[in-house]
Structure formats: C-alpha cells, structure tokens
C-alpha cells in the first residue's frame, strides 16, 4: 500500500534531480528495497515518506556524482545538488530534527545543559563560561564532551540528514 500510494510522487521527485524517468524509477524502487531491508532498525514512529524522500535525494545525488553525465557547473546553476528549501517533506524532517534536538538537550543534566546552551546557542567560549559560572575550563570541556556524546547517541538516526545539510552548505 505504501508503494502504491507514494511511488508515482517519489518518482516525480527523483526525476527533478536525475532528469530521466527510468533512472528515477530505479532509484525509487531501490529506496523502497532499502526501507524493506532496514525495516527492523527504522523508527516507524517517524513519517516513512520523510525517510524515503531523504534516501531518494541521497541516491539521486550519488547517481549524479557517480555517473558524471552532467557538468558540475550546470548542476550548480540548476541547484540540483541543493535540497529545495520549500519542499514539504524536507520541512517535516527539519521540524522533526528540531524537536529531537530540543528533547535531547532537555534530557541533559541541568549544569551540563546550561553549559552546552551557553556554548552552542550563546556562542560563549569555554573560558567565558568558566568565568561566568565560576568553574574551571576543564569542567566546561568535560561537560561539553558529555553533552556532545549524549547528542550523538540521541540524534544518530539523523546522521544522513546532517550529511545532506552539510553537503548543501558546502556546495553554496
């Protein structure tokens, strides 16, 4: 049912990138196969279409890179390597990611959370945080390290999203 409901729309999405109907169909079919093969490890509480959209975008980008049928300059002009900012599925993933980040930060112990927020959101340096909280720089380093380890574990499912975002950022 999932395949029947979303195949045509996802093919259209893939075709925007690869400019070939057959290649788009193959990429979408492979994305569904990937979904099926990873069904035991995928968080099914998340929207499946968001997962498929992300996988298809990655596969399209990989296809374009690997086949080099297109000139990089043309790809840049057409913005084919960038994730469209107004794509509904992308905003769903982005919203979900923001919620997950906020929840992960909220799970941190109070002092660890305070130090992490001061560093990452208020852009304070370790020394500035240490001075403000009257603690050692080493304590700040330790707390940031703990926070980042916690965030890595809690946000592991979003690593592909981060890679797409980083790739989009670097290509600009």
Secondary structure, DSSP 4 states (H G I P E B T S, - for coil): -HHHHHHHHHHHHHHHHH--HHHHHHHHHHHHHHHHHTTTTS-TTS-HHHHHHHHHHHHHHHHHHHH--S-HHHHHHHTTTSPPTT-HHHHHHHHHHHHHHHHHHHHS-HHHHHHHHHHHTS---HHHHHHHHT--HHHHHHHHHHHHHHHHHHTGGGHHHHHHHHHHHHH-
